[in-house]
Amino acid sequence: MAKNKSNPQPNELVQDTEFGRGEIKDNALKAVVTSQLFRTRVVKAKKGKGSFNRKAKHRGKEPYSKFSLMWILNRAFFLSEGYGDAVS
């Protein structure tokens, strides 16, 4: 005797999602929106506007910054000590 094979009904099929969430049970819209598919991405331009990369030696330095952090701290220290007229 051969076993009867039953074909599953369409509502019984487990639908695998492309969102990396596995089986979605409750809120399908929330699962889609919070998945990796809808993650914000920043694309860095390779050519043209916004593509300039500063050398690693100068990384983090601002070309328009007039005063360095050490200069500001030294200035604040001397002013608090009363040496304000000695520093210009």
C-alpha positions, -999 to 999 in steps of 0.1 A, spaced: 0 0 0 13 34 -10 8 64 13 -14 91 0 6 123 -5 -13 154 4 -5 186 -13 -5 215 11 -30 242 6 -18 277 -5 -25 292 30 -5 264 46 27 271 27 54 288 46 65 318 26 102 325 29 108 363 28 136 381 11 139 405 40 161 383 62 135 380 88 125 343 84 89 337 92 69 369 97 41 362 122 25 395 133 32 428 114 45 422 79 48 459 71 69 466 102 91 436 94 97 449 58 105 485 68 129 475 97 147 450 76 182 454 60 166 461 27 154 495 38 186 504 57 199 539 48 231 539 28 257 566 22 273 564 -12 306 582 -15 312 598 -48 343 585 -67 346 613 -91 332 648 -92 317 669 -64 322 655 -29 349 630 -39 379 647 -25 397 627 2 422 644 25 455 625 32 456 604 64 482 627 78 458 657 77 426 638 85 404 656 110 421 690 106 400 718 93 417 742 69 396 771 81 402 766 118 422 796 131 429 784 166 439 749 178 425 733 209 458 735 227 460 773 220 425 778 235 434 757 266 467 775 271 450 809 267 423 799 292 449 787 317 470 819 315 439 841 318 427 822 349 462 825 365 463 862 360 489 863 333 465 879 308 488 908 299 518 884 293 500 865 265 490 881 233 
